């Protein structure tokens, strides 16, 4: 089990100070991986015993074991606070494309360390089996939401692309029923409507699916299905949508495979309709 999954499982049981420590670990893994429990506690402003207690809750016998896991999982892939400004300041104009390609390739090469084929298949199966699919993306995740909305409509699914307006969200969420599926995204920080959407889906009996970066480990309330993977392969690089878009495309392909004949018939019918309307 990855460290992200361990934090995610314990997120609802963390005290406020333990949560602050976990947030610091995710945002600044180098600091936590190179120091001691005392160093981390001092940076966050909590007692050293709090750091030790967090480590035990995550299933580690000692801070040293936790630090080793942290180095293995995060150091090569996590983006610290220095983002776009540092990237453009240190990357010569002539090497931007190559540097970015290398950074993204590193992240993509480790994606299966965080998200399994079974997780992709489960998410695709739920969405294809759902009577209705509700998709919400805010900020830079909106382009992913639009892509997923379009792709699943091409499979003949009843897809609702949810508006960012609070009143509009409430009106659309009112239609959620048992068996439906909610897909949303959470990068760095969850969108303002995240908690309300997940809670509403749970109350309605709809399955909730979240695509996220490392910060997904601390999402609360926890979704039914969390697909979380680091978005950057270089600690000094800003984050792009390459990794989450790859996850989305994997779900789309898996969805087509779950109902191959039906999907192909829908796409064929779509082609005829496009010719008619054009």
C-alpha positions as CSV (number, residue, x, y, z in Angstrom):
1,X,0.0,0.0,0.0
2,X,1.4,3.4,-1.0
3,X,1.9,6.2,1.6
4,X,-0.9,8.2,-0.2
5,X,-3.3,5.3,0.4
6,X,-2.3,5.0,4.1
7,X,-2.8,8.8,4.7
8,X,-6.1,8.6,2.8
9,X,-7.3,5.7,5.0
10,X,-6.4,7.6,8.2
11,X,-7.4,11.1,7.1
12,X,-10.8,11.1,8.9
13,X,-9.1,9.9,12.1
14,X,-6.3,12.5,12.3
15,X,-6.3,15.2,14.9
16,X,-5.9,18.8,13.7
17,X,-2.2,18.8,14.5
18,X,-1.6,15.4,12.9
19,X,-3.4,16.7,9.8
20,X,-1.2,19.7,9.7
21,X,1.8,17.4,9.8
22,X,0.4,15.2,7.0
23,X,-0.3,18.3,4.8
24,X,3.3,19.4,5.4
25,X,4.6,16.0,4.4
26,X,2.7,16.1,1.2
27,X,3.5,19.7,0.3
28,X,7.2,19.5,1.3
29,X,8.3,15.8,1.2
30,X,12.0,16.7,1.0
31,X,11.8,18.5,4.4
32,X,10.2,15.5,6.1
33,X,12.4,12.9,4.3
34,X,15.8,14.5,5.2
35,X,15.0,15.5,8.8
36,X,14.0,13.9,12.0
37,X,10.6,13.7,13.7
38,X,11.7,16.6,15.9
39,X,12.7,18.7,12.9
40,X,9.3,18.1,11.2
41,X,7.4,18.9,14.4
42,X,9.3,22.1,15.0
43,X,8.6,23.3,11.4
44,X,4.8,22.7,11.8
45,X,4.8,24.0,15.4
46,X,3.6,20.9,17.2
47,X,5.1,18.5,19.8
48,X,7.5,15.8,18.6
49,X,5.2,13.2,20.1
50,X,2.5,14.3,17.6
51,X,4.9,13.3,14.7
52,X,5.6,10.0,16.3
53,X,1.9,9.4,16.8
54,X,1.1,10.2,13.2
55,X,3.8,7.8,12.0
56,X,2.4,5.0,14.1
57,X,-1.2,5.7,12.8
58,X,0.2,5.3,9.3
59,X,1.5,1.8,10.2
60,X,5.2,2.5,10.6
61,X,7.3,1.3,13.6
62,X,9.5,4.3,13.6
63,X,10.1,7.7,12.0
64,X,13.1,6.2,10.2
65,X,10.9,3.6,8.4
66,X,8.4,6.3,7.6
67,X,11.2,8.5,6.2
68,X,12.5,5.7,4.0
69,X,9.0,5.2,2.5
70,X,8.7,8.9,2.0
71,X,12.0,9.0,0.1
72,X,11.0,6.1,-2.1
73,X,7.6,7.4,-3.0
74,X,7.7,11.1,-3.1
75,X,11.2,12.6,-3.6
76,X,11.5,11.8,-7.3
77,X,8.0,12.9,-8.2
78,X,6.6,15.5,-5.8
79,X,6.5,19.2,-6.6
80,X,7.4,21.5,-3.7
81,X,6.3,25.1,-3.3
82,X,8.6,26.4,-6.1
83,X,6.4,26.1,-9.2
84,X,6.0,28.0,-12.4
85,X,8.2,30.9,-11.6
86,X,11.2,28.7,-10.8
87,X,10.5,26.5,-13.8
88,X,10.6,29.4,-16.3
89,X,13.5,31.1,-14.5
90,X,15.8,28.0,-14.6
91,X,14.8,26.5,-18.0
92,X,16.5,28.0,-21.1
93,X,14.1,28.8,-23.8
94,X,15.7,26.3,-26.2
95,X,15.2,23.4,-23.8
96,X,11.6,24.0,-22.6
97,X,10.0,21.3,-24.7
98,X,12.7,18.7,-23.9
99,X,12.7,19.5,-20.2
100,X,9.0,19.3,-20.0
101,X,8.8,16.0,-21.9
102,X,11.4,14.5,-19.5
103,X,9.6,15.7,-16.5
104,X,6.2,14.3,-17.6
105,X,7.8,11.1,-18.8
106,X,9.2,10.5,-15.2
107,X,5.7,11.0,-13.7
108,X,4.0,8.8,-16.3
109,X,6.6,6.0,-15.9
110,X,5.6,5.6,-12.2
111,X,1.8,6.1,-12.6
112,X,1.1,2.4,-12.0
113,X,2.9,2.6,-8.7
114,X,0.0,4.6,-7.5
115,X,-3.1,3.6,-9.6
116,X,-3.7,0.0,-10.5
117,X,-5.4,-1.5,-13.5
118,X,-8.2,-2.8,-11.3
119,X,-8.9,0.7,-10.0
120,X,-9.2,2.0,-13.6
121,X,-11.5,-1.0,-14.5
122,X,-13.6,-0.4,-11.4
123,X,-14.1,3.3,-12.2
124,X,-14.9,2.6,-15.9
125,X,-17.4,-0.2,-14.9
126,X,-19.2,2.0,-12.5
127,X,-19.6,4.8,-15.0
128,X,-20.8,2.5,-17.8
129,X,-23.3,0.8,-15.4
130,X,-24.6,4.1,-14.0
131,X,-28.0,5.4,-15.2
132,X,-26.6,8.9,-15.0
133,X,-23.1,10.3,-14.7
134,X,-22.4,13.6,-13.0
135,X,-19.1,15.2,-13.8
136,X,-17.6,18.3,-12.0
137,X,-14.4,20.0,-12.7
138,X,-13.3,23.4,-11.4
139,X,-10.4,25.6,-12.5
140,X,-7.8,23.8,-14.6
141,X,-9.7,20.5,-14.1
142,X,-12.6,21.9,-16.1
143,X,-11.0,20.8,-19.4
144,X,-10.8,17.2,-18.1
145,X,-14.5,17.4,-17.0
146,X,-15.5,18.6,-20.5
147,X,-13.4,15.8,-22.2
148,X,-15.0,13.1,-20.0
149,X,-18.4,14.5,-20.6
150,X,-18.0,14.4,-24.3
151,X,-16.4,10.9,-24.4
152,X,-19.1,9.3,-22.2
153,X,-21.9,10.9,-24.2
154,X,-20.4,9.3,-27.3
155,X,-21.0,6.0,-25.5
156,X,-24.6,6.9,-25.3
157,X,-24.5,7.7,-21.6
158,X,-26.7,10.3,-19.9
159,X,-24.0,12.7,-18.7
160,X,-24.5,15.8,-16.7
161,X,-21.7,18.4,-16.8
162,X,-22.1,20.2,-13.6
163,X,-21.9,24.0,-13.4
164,X,-19.6,25.8,-10.9
165,X,-22.4,28.0,-9.7
166,X,-23.5,26.9,-6.2
167,X,-27.3,27.2,-7.0
168,X,-26.8,25.4,-10.3
169,X,-24.8,22.7,-8.6
170,X,-27.6,22.2,-6.0
171,X,-30.2,21.9,-8.7
172,X,-28.2,19.3,-10.6
173,X,-27.2,17.4,-7.5
174,X,-30.9,17.1,-6.6
175,X,-31.2,14.6,-9.5
176,X,-28.7,12.2,-8.1
177,X,-30.1,8.7,-7.4
178,X,-28.9,5.3,-6.3
179,X,-26.7,3.7,-8.9
180,X,-25.6,7.0,-10.4
181,X,-21.9,8.0,-10.6
182,X,-20.2,11.2,-9.7
183,X,-16.8,12.0,-11.1
184,X,-14.8,15.0,-9.9
185,X,-11.2,16.2,-9.6
186,X,-9.1,17.6,-6.7
187,X,-5.7,19.0,-7.3
188,X,-3.6,20.7,-4.6
189,X,-6.8,21.7,-2.8
190,X,-10.3,20.3,-3.3
191,X,-12.8,22.6,-5.1
192,X,-15.1,24.5,-2.8
193,X,-18.0,22.3,-3.6
194,X,-16.1,19.0,-3.0
195,X,-17.4,18.1,0.4
196,X,-21.0,19.0,-0.5
197,X,-20.9,16.9,-3.7
198,X,-19.4,13.8,-2.0
199,X,-21.9,14.0,0.8
200,X,-24.8,14.4,-1.5
201,X,-23.6,11.5,-3.6
202,X,-23.3,9.3,-0.5
203,X,-26.8,10.3,0.7
204,X,-28.3,9.5,-2.7
205,X,-26.5,6.1,-3.0
206,X,-24.4,7.3,-6.0
207,X,-20.8,6.1,-6.4
208,X,-18.2,8.9,-6.1
209,X,-14.9,8.8,-8.1
210,X,-12.1,11.3,-7.6
211,X,-9.0,11.8,-9.8
212,X,-6.3,13.6,-7.8
213,X,-2.7,14.2,-7.2
214,X,-0.9,13.4,-3.9
215,X,-3.2,15.8,-2.0
216,X,-6.0,13.3,-2.6
217,X,-4.8,11.4,0.5
218,X,-6.2,14.1,2.7
219,X,-9.6,14.5,1.1
220,X,-12.5,14.6,3.5
221,X,-15.0,13.2,3.1
222,X,-13.3,10.3,1.4
223,X,-14.7,9.3,-2.0
224,X,-15.7,5.7,-2.8
225,X,-12.9,5.5,-5.4
226,X,-9.8,7.6,-5.3
227,X,-7.4,7.5,-8.2
228,X,-4.4,9.6,-6.9
229,X,-1.0,9.9,-8.6
230,X,1.7,12.6,-8.5
231,X,1.4,15.1,-11.4
232,X,5.1,16.0,-11.8
233,X,8.2,14.0,-12.3
234,X,10.6,16.7,-11.2
235,X,10.6,18.2,-7.7
236,X,11.2,21.7,-9.2
237,X,8.6,21.6,-11.9
238,X,5.1,23.1,-12.0
239,X,2.2,20.7,-12.4
240,X,0.5,20.0,-15.6
241,X,-2.6,17.9,-16.5
242,X,-0.6,15.2,-18.3
243,X,-0.9,12.5,-15.6
244,X,-4.6,13.1,-14.8
245,X,-5.5,13.3,-18.5
246,X,-3.7,9.9,-19.0
247,X,-5.9,8.5,-16.1
248,X,-9.0,9.9,-17.8
249,X,-8.0,8.3,-21.2
250,X,-7.4,5.0,-19.5
251,X,-10.9,5.1,-18.0
252,X,-12.4,5.9,-21.4
253,X,-10.6,3.0,-23.1
254,X,-11.5,0.6,-20.3
255,X,-15.1,1.8,-20.5
256,X,-15.2,1.0,-24.2
257,X,-13.9,-2.5,-23.4
258,X,-16.5,-3.2,-20.8
259,X,-19.3,-2.9,-23.3
260,X,-17.5,-3.2,-26.6
261,X,-20.4,-4.1,-28.9
262,X,-22.7,-1.5,-27.4
263,X,-20.0,1.2,-27.5
264,X,-19.1,0.5,-31.1
265,X,-22.8,0.6,-32.1
266,X,-23.3,4.0,-30.3
267,X,-20.2,5.4,-32.0
268,X,-21.4,4.2,-35.4
269,X,-24.8,5.7,-34.8
270,X,-23.1,9.0,-33.8
271,X,-21.2,9.0,-37.1
272,X,-24.4,8.7,-39.0
273,X,-26.0,11.5,-36.9
274,X,-23.0,13.8,-37.5
275,X,-23.3,13.3,-41.3
276,X,-27.0,14.1,-41.0
277,X,-26.6,17.3,-39.0
278,X,-23.7,18.5,-41.1
